[in-house]
Amino acid sequence: RDELDTARDRAREIAHVLAAPDARAARGADARGRGVAVVASASRGRAVVTLSGYGEPPGDRVRQLWVMRPGAEPRSLGLFDGDTLLIAAGLSRSATSLAVTVEPGGGSDRPTTEPVVQLALESVGFGE
């Protein structure tokens, strides 16, 4: 029952972003065509973020999503589980980009590697 409730809550969160009047989509890719895609609502401060083509990270590493803002430390938005989507909440209009790094298992307090992919958020209504 708990798994079903969790899945329903997640579906509602996704629908809330996708149905927003200001929802916009963007995609970024690395040199090998692997990418990150986002559907974001600046008015709701949320985004649905997906990775494609990356598969599982090596060993006991994880892929971690970060929001970047001018003059601020990167803030973690969560860990990806393979190529499944992540719902990013609490995005402020000052957010300029999303970045994905490969981190030790369990994630990091701040990025320890260069981003494998980064996506500017101006086209989806952020970066003011």
C-alpha positions in Angstrom: 0.0 0.0 0.0 2.8 2.4 0.9 4.5 1.9 -2.5 1.2 2.6 -4.3 0.7 5.8 -2.3 4.2 6.9 -3.0 3.7 6.2 -6.8 0.5 8.2 -6.8 2.1 11.1 -4.9 4.9 11.2 -7.4 2.5 11.1 -10.4 0.6 14.0 -8.9 3.8 16.0 -8.4 4.8 15.3 -12.1 1.3 16.3 -13.3 1.4 19.5 -11.2 4.5 20.6 -13.1 3.4 19.5 -16.5 0.0 21.2 -16.2 1.4 24.5 -15.1 0.5 27.4 -17.5 4.2 28.4 -17.7 5.6 24.9 -18.1 8.5 24.9 -20.6 10.9 22.2 -21.8 14.6 22.2 -22.6 17.2 19.6 -23.3 21.0 19.5 -23.1 23.4 16.8 -24.3 27.1 16.0 -23.9 29.4 15.3 -26.8 28.3 11.6 -26.9 24.6 12.4 -27.2 23.7 11.5 -23.6 21.5 14.1 -22.1 19.4 15.8 -19.5 15.9 17.1 -20.2 13.7 19.3 -18.0 10.1 20.4 -17.9 10.0 23.3 -15.5 7.5 25.8 -14.0 9.1 28.9 -12.7 5.8 30.0 -11.0 5.7 26.7 -9.1 9.5 26.5 -8.5 9.6 22.9 -9.7 11.0 20.8 -12.5 10.8 17.3 -13.8 14.3 16.2 -14.8 15.3 13.2 -16.7 18.7 11.7 -17.8 19.1 9.6 -20.9 21.9 7.4 -22.1 23.9 7.3 -18.9 22.8 4.0 -17.4 24.3 3.1 -14.0 27.3 5.0 -12.7 30.5 3.1 -12.1 31.0 1.1 -8.9 29.5 2.6 -5.8 29.0 6.1 -7.4 25.8 8.0 -7.9 24.6 10.8 -10.2 23.6 13.9 -8.3 21.6 16.8 -9.5 22.5 20.4 -8.5 21.0 23.8 -9.0 23.4 26.6 -9.7 22.8 30.2 -8.8 25.0 33.3 -9.1 27.0 34.0 -6.0 25.7 30.9 -4.2 27.1 27.4 -3.5 25.5 24.6 -5.6 22.5 23.1 -3.9 21.7 19.4 -4.2 18.3 18.5 -5.6 18.7 14.8 -5.2 20.2 11.6 -6.6 19.2 9.9 -9.8 18.4 6.2 -9.8 19.7 5.1 -13.2 17.8 6.9 -16.0 14.7 7.5 -13.9 13.3 11.0 -13.5 13.8 13.3 -10.5 11.4 16.0 -9.3 13.3 19.1 -8.3 11.5 21.3 -5.9 12.2 24.7 -4.3 13.8 26.2 -7.4 14.1 30.0 -7.1 13.8 32.3 -10.2 17.6 33.1 -9.7 18.5 29.5 -10.6 20.7 29.7 -13.8 21.4 26.0 -14.5 21.1 22.4 -13.5 24.2 20.3 -13.4 24.7 16.5 -12.9 27.9 15.2 -11.3 29.1 11.7 -10.4 29.5 11.5 -6.6 30.4 8.9 -4.0 27.5 6.6 -2.9 25.0 8.5 -0.9 25.9 11.8 -2.6 27.9 14.8 -1.5 27.3 18.0 0.3 28.9 19.9 -2.6 30.1 18.7 -6.1 33.4 16.8 -6.0 33.6 16.3 -9.8 33.0 18.4 -12.9 29.5 18.2 -14.3 28.9 15.4 -16.8 26.2 17.6 -18.2 24.8 21.0 -17.5 21.6 22.7 -18.7 21.0 26.5 -18.7 17.5 27.3 -17.3 16.9 30.7 -19.0 14.8 29.1 -21.7 12.4 27.6 -19.1 11.8 30.9 -17.2 14.6 30.9 -14.6 17.8 32.9 -14.3 16.4 36.3 -13.4 
